Amino acid sequence: MKISEAVASRFSVRAFLDKPVPEAQIRRILDRARQAPSGGNLQPWHVYAVAGQPFKQLKELIRLRSTELPRGEKPEYEVYPPNLPDPYRSRRFKCGEDLYAAIGIPREDKLARFMQFAKNLEAFGAPVVLFFAIDRFMGLNQWAHLGMFMQTIMLLAREEGLDTCPQEAWSTFHETITGFLEIPGEQMFYCGMAIGYADREHPINQWRTERAPLEDIAHFIM
């Protein structure tokens, strides 16, 4: 698969097949992803791969925590800036509306929307989840490098015929996850990434987010 094909075919999958992914395949993807760039070659990333019985135990633990804390634990960072202006606010709004429209959930059905969001904490049925963390003393620049590491993983997964969904929703239970995985306190939990085989027949995987035209994002001084 060409890189351009991997980029074009990657999307955030929200329904996975009940099909296992071998540990060797995950190891191969992560081993190759080590080539991702980082300033000064700091390689400021930590990744925790979870599957099988440990993953089942973690999901059950989070289900229990969800009954105690329906809104999740106190966040360590804001997923989105407060008072998000346009065009970003409109893009986010349309993304959400299109997602729920794809599975026939109207805006007024708050319970159904909540139940769909809760599927984040089951990795949408994926057999494997990757959790990412970064040392707390790292700065914004190193967070960008963590993002490049994650993007490299997603493209390598496509080359292997796998699909992914990066999920900041896991951060709503960062304390539970870090405790379960025994992530050191000097590391800050960022997010998770579901990985597996997409259920391409599921309605939620039939739509795609819109992208701004090149003229809106690129400035050529040549």
N, C-alpha and C positions, 0 to 999 in steps of 0.2 A: 504494500500500500504506500502510495506517495504521501509526503507530508501534507500536501494540499488536500488530498482526499481525506486524511485523518482530521484535518481542521474542519473541512466542510461537513463531515459526517458526525462529528462530535456534538452532542447536545445533552442537556441535563435530564437523564432518564429518571422517571418517577414511578416505574413499575418494572420489576425484574422477574425473570424466570426462576423457578426453583431448580436451578442447575448449579452444581458445585463448581468452584474454580480451584484448581490444584495449588497447593502452597508453592510448588516450584515455579509456577507461572507468575505468581505475585512477587516472589523473590527475584525473578528475572527482570520484571518491569522495574522494580525499585533499584536493582543493581544498575540497570542502564540509565535510570533517571539521575544517578549520581553525577552525570555529566552536565547537569543543568548549571547555568552560569551564576556566579555570585561575586560581588565586589571584593577584591582582595583574596578571593578563593576561601572566604570564611565558611561557606557551606552551612549557613545558620538554620538548619532544619532538623527536626526530629519527627519520625513517623512511627506509628504503632499500628501494626496490622492485626486485626482481630477477626476470627472466624470460628466456626464449629461451636462446641459446647460453651467456651468462654463468651462468645458473642451472644448466645441464647441467655446466659446468666446475666450479662450486662443489660440486655433489653428488658428482662424481667425486673431487674433492679430499678431501671428508669421508669418502668410502668408503675411500680410502687411509689417511687418518688413523685411521679406526676399526680397521683391522687392526693399527696400531701401538699404539693406545691404546683397547682395547675398552671401558674404563670412562669414556673421555672425558678431557678436559683438567681441570686443577685448577679447580674452580668459584670464581666470584667472589661468589656469594651462595647461600644455602640456599633451594631451591624451597619446602620445607616446614619448619616449625619442628621441632627435634629433640624426641623423646618426645611426639609429638602426642597430646593427650588426646581422650577422647570428648566430644561426639558427632562431632568432626571426623575422628578416626581411623576410626571406623566408616563414615562417609560416603565417605571416600577408598577404603577397602577394598572397599565394595560397588560403587563406581564401576568399579574395576578388574575385579572378579569379573564384573560384568554385561557389561563390554566383551568380555572373553575368551569368556564364555559365548555371546555373540551370534555368534561365528565358530567355535564348537566347539573351543576350545583349553582342555583341562583344566589344573588348577593344577600337576600334576606334570610337564607338558610344558614344561620351562624353555626349551628351544631354540626351540620355536614361539613362546613369549611374547617371547623376545628378538628374534626375527625380526620379529614384529609391531611391537615398540617401535622397531626400526630403521627402519621405514617413516616414522617421524617425520622422519628426516633426508632423506627424499625428498619431504616435504610431502604425503605420502599421494597422490601423483600429480597434485597441483594444478599448473597451469601458471605460477603466480605466487606468490612469497612476499614478504611485507613483513617487514623486520627493524627492530626498534625499539631506540633507544639514548637515554640521558639523560646530561647533563653530570654528572660525578662529584661536583661540589660541591653538587649539589642534595640536598635532604632528603626525609624520608618524605612530607611533604605534596606535593612535586612528583611523587614516584612515583605518588601517587594520581591526580594530574592526567594523567599519562601513561596510566594505566588508563582514564580517561574518554575520552581521545583514541582509544584502541583500541576501546572500546565503541561510540563514535560511528561509526568505520569499519565495524564489523561490522553495525550496523543500516543504514547507508547501502548496504552491499553487498547486504543482503537486499532493499532497495527496488529495486535494479538486477537482481534475480533471481539474484544470486550467493550463494555460501556460503563460510564461513570456518572455520578452526580455529586458535585461538591456541595457540602451542606453546612452552612453556618448555624443551622438550627440546633445542632448538637451543643453549641455553646450555652444554650439555656440550662444545661445540666452539667456544666464544666466541672463542678466540685465532685459530683458523683462519678464522672468518668475518670478524672485524674486520680481519685481515690481507688477506684477499681483497678485501673491499669498501673497504679503505683508510679505515676509520673512525678518526678522530683519537683519540689516546691519552687526551685529556681527556674523551672520552665513554665511558660504560660500556654494554656490550651487555646488553640485557635478554632479548628473546625474538624469535620469529618468528611469522608468521601466514600460514598457507596460505589462498589465495583462488582460487576457481574455481567450477565447477558440480558439485554433489554427484551421485555415482552413487547415486540413490535406490533402486536395486534391490539394492545390495550389503547383505549381512546386517549389517555393522557399523554401517550407518546406519539400522537399523530400531529400535534401542532408544533410550531417553532416560533421562538421569539423573533420579533422584527429587529433589524439592525439599521442604525442611522446611515444615511448615504455618506459616501466618502467626503463630499464637499462639506459636511457638517463637522467632521473630525480632523481632516488633514489640511495642513497649510503648507503650500509649496513656495519656497523662496529659492528659486533656481536660475 
